[in-house]
């Protein structure tokens, strides 16, 4: 929340592409004034899901999402790919369908995302981790990871650092902004073949970001596809 007052922190990361959950529609318009192309989805103008792209990259929204806060957009530029932006939230009273349940449902219900032969990237706040699987029957984090692996996507963080899901050493979320309540809930899933181009993966430091957000930025750098 409050990206309008904190967007210089985001710009300091020099993103070509950014997925920003919990941002307002008006904030994305401010980002347009700052030179970014944007997409935004939401029912509450003060709190939705935004995507920012910096030139030469451009965005073209995909069809309206079936699951709340999970949306697709075509990213065009030096390389074209489909971005699936995620902010996995509670949407009702049935635990199985909340949070990661929405991500699971979106992947199952949108086979066309993976049927066009174009690369796919899934990125955002999944609000899930393998350590949180107990109590879920089908729609759980490990099932989402398996679905994506079968589609040829892997977590950039876990592949780069050779860490298992559920055993992360760099948290992306601090519950109630408390350093002792840490979890890894944010992900960037890339095509397997793109991992050869990954030059760095970084998670923002708690001391730097604690006043701005309970989530730390997860950043992935890739070499130019033309290089």
Phi, psi and omega in degrees: 000156176071030182301329182305326180268353186236008188292340175297327175298317178296314181298331178298339177281350180054054182282140167280327181216135181221135172256124187233097174289159174061036177249157181273159177297319181295327178296319179296330177290325173298320179295327175298319177297334179273004174104007179262147167270143187224156166232149179214140178230141176165162175258333177255115185300343182268352185204101181215203183242123182241152173229135179241142176224137180256143180308141011272009181281143178229164183236143174225111183301141174277189178301155179305134183291148175272328177261142180297134172067023170230113189221157181245150176211140174280130176255123182238143183165221178304333173215140180263136176205165177263124177261129171254108181268136188231134164223091187282118187234169169287137183233002181182200184263350182270109185305321184301332184258358178273164175049244184297338176300325178291320178296315179301312180299320180298317181293322181287323187272355181235062180298337181293339176303330186248010187256358186263357177081000180268148178302148179235137175236130175246128190213139172147198180268100180276348181049041183210161179198150179303328180294344179261008181294323183307133182098348177257140184273304185237312188275082184224170186299315182299328178290322177296316178300316180297318178300316182291322177299319178294337176269002177088019180248143177227156176289122181299318181299308186292325179288317183295318183264001180054048178246149178276152173298132183094353181234035183289143180258355181233101182288151176249356185217137178236107184299127183056027179062025181260126185296331180281348180253075189247145180216162172249107188235356185246143191215153168230110178261126183242159170303139182309317185292342178285341183299335177294338181265353181288121181258339180196149172227131184224146171242132181301149182278140180303318183295332181278322191252354189300329180279343183265327186196155172276347174259139176266145177293137173252121186239138176232127177257134177236145174292152180305132180298339181273352184288000000 
